[in-house]
Every structure is written in structure tokens, then in C-alpha cells.
Amino acid sequence: MTPHSKQPLSPHLQIYRLPLSAILSITHRATGVILALGAMMLVLILSTAANSPETYATTHQQLDTWYGQIFLLGLTFSLYLHFCNGIRHLFWDVGLGFDLDTVDKSAKLAIFVSIVFTVATWWVATRMAG
Amino acid sequence: MDSLSTPLSKVKGLGSAKEGTTHFWHQRLTALILIPLVLWFGFSIASMPVEHATLTGWVQQPAVAIALILLILSTFYHAQLGLQIVIEDYVSTHSTRTASIILSNFLCLLFAIIGVVAVLKISLGS
């Protein structure tokens, strides 16, 4: 092994500690799939609202439960994380921010901003509800 | 001769799917338009009470209805493009993969249509 010990290893997923950027990359896919379901949820809310106040009330009741609230909170965070990381991808698409230091900083910034946006959205929302 | 592809197909540069970079490009275009739409939607929906009358009153404003329809269409197109990539990467059996993509495309189209019809029904007040 000695001659090869300084060489980079291929990222074997079972033993390789993923860098933050790689974790964000797979999270971007996961949140994308979650958001597709969230978009269907939005359509459900709109279509029950279009149907009648009574059917809308049923959707509202379900979303007002503890599991509904956890779902909506997860959806909000997924939305903003996918949003921030997506903007990060758009910068890469035009060739900006590729050096490792910037990649790491922008990853942390994306997570930080999405937490701030989630808290801000829920702060506004709970004030309106209360 | 280095390649079996004709000079014409090289110039067109569309590859085996005959689409070139269309999928990639449309994913980015919808991402761009979704930046303002998502910010607007997230904070609008948070800053209103969740009663039926408030929601429908909001959707009945023409500007809101237009923005919502734009949001629904770009979201489901963006979702369709993204889900296709995920399926292509993780479903390896060819027949299952094709079936999954067709199903996912159909669901995205269906939900987009339901969403648009719902917004129109509320905003036209019937």
C-alpha cells in the first residue's frame, strides 16, 4: 500500500466521509422529490378551496394536526434548501465559485440562509394564525 | 474516417436523444423564473390567515391568479425534468425506467392542469 498511500481514494460510499458539498448534492435530489409531492399538496389545497369551503376545511383540518404541521415545516425547509442550493448550482452553471474553499463556504451559506428563511416564514405564519 | 456520425449530425449537435441540451436548458430556465415566484409565494402564503375566504379572495386578484398559474406551470415542468433525471439515474431496468418516466410525466401534467383549473375556477368566481 505504501507507494499508493498519498493518492486520493475513490469515494466508496460505505467508508468514505462525504464532504458537505456531496451531502448537499444528494439532499438537493431528495428535497426535489419531496417538493414535487409538496407541489401536488398545493394543488390539492387549491382544488379543495375551489370546490367548496367545506372540502377546504377538511384539508385545513388535516394540515392543522401535529403531523400536518411537521409535514409543512419539513416542506418549507426543503423548499428553501432546494432554492438556495439551486441558486448555487446556477452560479456553477455560469462558471463561478468552483474552487474548493468557495464551494464549502457557499454550501454553509445555503444551509444558513434556508434556516433563516424557514424561521422567518414560520414566524410570520404563526403571528398570522395567533 | 474517425466517426460514424455524419457531418450534418455533428453540426446539429443534438446527440442520440435528438434533443441536444434542451432538457438541461429548460431545467435552468424554469429554475430562474422560480426564484422570484417562490419568494413571493412563500411569504404571501405565510402572511395571510388560512381561512377559506381569505385564500379565495387572494386568488381572485388577477395579478395573483396570473402569478399562481405561472408558478404551477413552471414548478411542474421543473419537477418533471428533475424527476426524470432521478428515475434515469436510479432505475436501471429499461422497461421499468421508461414506464416510471411516462407515469411521472403524466402525473406532473395532470396535477399542473388540475392546479390551473382550480386557480381559474376560484378567480373567475364560479
Boltz contact constraints between the chains, C-beta under 6 A:
constraints:
  - contact:
      token1: [A, 29]
      token2: [B, 86]
      max_distance: 6.0
  - contact:
      token1: [A, 32]
      token2: [B, 82]
      max_distance: 6.0
  - contact:
      token1: [A, 36]
      token2: [B, 79]
      max_distance: 6.0
  - contact:
      token1: [A, 36]
      token2: [B, 83]
      max_distance: 6.0
  - contact:
      token1: [A, 39]
      token2: [B, 75]
      max_distance: 6.0
  - contact:
      token1: [A, 39]
      token2: [B, 79]
      max_distance: 6.0
  - contact:
      token1: [A, 40]
      token2: [B, 111]
      max_distance: 6.0
  - contact:
      token1: [A, 43]
      token2: [B, 111]
      max_distance: 6.0
  - contact:
      token1: [A, 43]
      token2: [B, 114]
      max_distance: 6.0
  - contact:
      token1: [A, 43]
      token2: [B, 115]
      max_distance: 6.0
  - contact:
      token1: [A, 46]
      token2: [B, 115]
      max_distance: 6.0
  - contact:
      token1: [A, 46]
      token2: [B, 118]
      max_distance: 6.0
  - contact:
      token1: [A, 47]
      token2: [B, 114]
      max_distance: 6.0
  - contact:
      token1: [A, 47]
      token2: [B, 118]
      max_distance: 6.0
  - contact:
      token1: [A, 49]
      token2: [B, 55]
      max_distance: 6.0
  - contact:
      token1: [A, 49]
      token2: [B, 56]
      max_distance: 6.0
  - contact:
      token1: [A, 50]
      token2: [B, 118]
      max_distance: 6.0
  - contact:
      token1: [A, 50]
      token2: [B, 121]
      max_distance: 6.0
  - contact:
      token1: [A, 50]
      token2: [B, 122]
      max_distance: 6.0
  - contact:
      token1: [A, 53]
      token2: [B, 52]
      max_distance: 6.0
  - contact:
      token1: [A, 56]
      token2: [B, 52]
      max_distance: 6.0
  - contact:
      token1: [A, 83]
      token2: [B, 38]
      max_distance: 6.0
  - contact:
      token1: [A, 86]
      token2: [B, 31]
      max_distance: 6.0
  - contact:
      token1: [A, 121]
      token2: [B, 42]
      max_distance: 6.0
  - contact:
      token1: [A, 121]
      token2: [B, 46]
      max_distance: 6.0
  - contact:
      token1: [A, 124]
      token2: [B, 46]
      max_distance: 6.0
  - contact:
      token1: [A, 124]
      token2: [B, 47]
      max_distance: 6.0
  - contact:
      token1: [A, 125]
      token2: [B, 46]
      max_distance: 6.0
  - contact:
      token1: [A, 128]
      token2: [B, 49]
      max_distance: 6.0
